[in-house]
Amino acid sequence: MYVKKIHFERTGGFAGIRLAAEIEVNELPDDQKHEILELLDEMDFDELPEKPGNKMPIPDEFFYSVTVESDSREYKVSGGESSLPQDMAPLLDILGSITKQKMRERK
Amino acid sequence: MHNHRHPIHCIVPPHVLEQIATKGSDTQKSLAIDTLKASERMRGQRRALADFSGAVSRFAAVGGKERIIYDAKNGSTLPGTVVRNEGDPDSSDVTVNEAYEGSGATYDLYKNIYGRDSIDNNGMRLDSTVHYKKGYDNAFWDGQQMVYGDGDGELFNRFTIAIDVMGHELTHGVTQFEAKLVYSFQPGALNESMSDVFGSLVKQYSLNQTADAADWLIGQGLLASGVNGVALRSMKEPGTAYDDPVLGKDPQPGHMNDYVNTISDNGGVHINSGIPNHAFYVVATTIGGKAWEKAGQIWYVTLRDKLTSNSNFQDCANLTYQAAAELFGDGSLEQQAVKTGWAEVGIDATTGGTTTPPSGNGCLSSLLRAIGAAPAK
């Protein structure tokens, strides 16, 4: 899957603080870029349902929304941390730290 | 505590017990009432067990205060390794001790002040896991236990740092067993607010502070040193807890005029909770003295007996107003304080509402009124 941009958002949590960023994949350092592309590939991100699992929300859990922008279309996956597939966790971690980095740079 | 097994337990159906409770001899009545109460508690437990499969071993109903602290050792497997049992001496790990003390202080407030024996009012063991994942920015109640992350160290410190966080998480457990407020939009914001209210009361009770002396902050010390803010939320002045170039500004409103309509954060449950939070603050400071004594009692009875899963802010205002009348008298200063508290956030508390009908019925009846098929209100 060709990946142009990734929109990442984390809301909720005990703090209720929103983290969000638009990530231009080609502007990332090579190792980060490759890690993300590999993770997306391994979990077949483009074949995941938009809302995997329909569990009741857990109080204070994080809510994630990840949108991968390809040339032709967008693939979006969102849900509470506990309802997303386990193998998404490393992707959420790396996108979360890139987002924090970008938010710090913006200030 | 002993586990009394009464001969009529488990055999007599509830509706028969209800008959005995109303029509039997005095001895029969009290026996039947006890049995009904016990089976109510059992049902509560069974329901929780059914909701969260695999939890059986963790629902040890021993009665009294029993805490276990686990260490996830930066992994994501729950509950992790036991590191401190009830009665064990201090650990060398400050996080373990904070989780232990915080859950103990929460147990004490509920038990000593409101007569509630743990989350389920049946001695449920309080399990907490610390060091969940690596640099994890959160704490949550997963339906069975509390879970605490260490924070990333740049934006957040460890989540056990503020005692009200433990009170907040455990209160999600209490709400799960009582009002069962659904976790979205206004019922969700009430769910959050109840957790902040009792979280703050745990802190005030542990410090033996009056309402005037309390800081009314949620998560004081949780924001890392570089962040411009004092806490995550302020019940005294919603919207003022932080204002930081990276994290942005505290988005909480303190009045219905500023209610935030959003689908994010389950419909703004951590945002609009500022409104009922501030109402509680005004009620508590208007009454004066120790907030857990009167204002806390009114809120506790409302959470335990009056709110239902879909209650909204208006319902909560009416029901706390009603609870205040029942506890302290119609027209009492306490009841007036409840009115003042809700008025301050733009809600008129009245005795009119008991519980609102499900929204479906409400929609139907207003539609019928609109087309003239039902009398106007």
Interface residues (C-beta under 8 A of the other chain):
Chain A: E9 T11 G12 G13 F14 A15 G16 I17 R18 M56 P57 I58 P59 D60 E61 F62 F63 S82 A89 K100 M103 R104 R106 K107
Chain B: S76 D137 N138 A139 F140 W141 D142 G143 D152 E154 L155 F156 F159 V165 H168 E169 H172 Y183 S184 G188 N191 E192 S195 G219 L222 L232 R233 P245 V246 L247 G248 P251 S264 D265 N266 V269 H270 I271
